[in-house]
Amino acid sequence: MTSGLPRRLSLLVIFLPVMANAGSAGALHARGPAKHLARLDLAAGMRECKPSNPIEYGTCYLNRVQSAVGNHSRVRILLADDPQAQAALEAAGVALDPRTESFEIVPGRRSSTIVIGRDAVGAMYGAMELGERLQLSGSDSLPVTEPFGGVPAVPVRAANLFLVLRAQDESAWWFLDEGFWTEYLDLLAQSRMNFLDLHGMYNLENTIFPNALLYFATSETFPQVGVDIDAREHNLAMLNRIIQMAAVRGIQVGLMTYRSDTRPTG
């Protein structure tokens, strides 16, 4: 990470995702013996791709892994409503699960592989599944020779992160570190998380949960209420950036506050 995992994140609670009917690392059940993922530094390559949606993110992830392991097999990523996707499913003799975020991977023509997602996030998960198999088993795992698929066993798979305020001895607030969010959201995507539940705020000095709106929102009627207005605007811009980055990875974001008073310290 850019600045290391902050100690304040000890309050992080993760609800583990469960997916079925596919072999993979991470959130998917593996069919064969358990192995460790090859250690590949994909962060720099992912930054170069600059994906703007889940399909681009999954494509970038898979391309980077293929490059790292020396695999040049052709992979097509399609959505369920594409006529070519339906034709590929029929040719393979399989059906795509109707649930959201599901995927099916089938052999294609001329030693190619086709990923078919029920939606954009399902297509991303399928591409990441292939990338993880390449890391687990090496270049020979692609192209695929048999169809397989995956579907979430539960629709909501969430991480609950507390927005801990900057301590007095810290020069910067971890929340404003985009490098942290890049790596954290990448971790959530690789874990097949689809919801980030932000809880705020938390004050280390008095263990109270101040009103989060005082750090992000500005009232037209009482604009002076809250932390410094420049800080609020900076925080809000970062929150919107986090929401944008999360959406690219198939993750929705929620913000919950515990209080409604007007004291920023709680």
MOHU-V726726 format. One record per run of one state. SS is the DSSP state (helix for helix, strand for strand, loop for the rest). FROM is the first residue (numbers start at 1). LEN is the number of residues. If there is no record, write none. Layout:
SS,FROM,LEN / SS,FROM,LEN
This chain:
loop,1,6 / helix,7,5 / loop,12,1 / strand,13,2 / loop,15,4 / strand,19,2 / loop,21,7 / strand,28,1 / loop,29,14 / helix,43,7 / loop,50,4 / helix,54,16 / loop,70,5 / strand,75,5 / loop,80,3 / helix,83,10 / loop,93,10 / strand,103,5 / loop,108,5 / strand,113,5 / loop,118,2 / helix,120,18 / loop,138,1 / helix,139,3 / loop,142,6 / strand,148,5 / loop,153,5 / strand,158,7 / loop,165,9 / helix,174,3 / loop,177,1 / helix,178,13 / loop,191,4 / strand,195,9 / loop,204,4 / strand,208,1 / loop,209,4 / helix,213,4 / loop,217,12 / helix,229,20 / loop,249,3 / strand,252,6 / loop,258,9
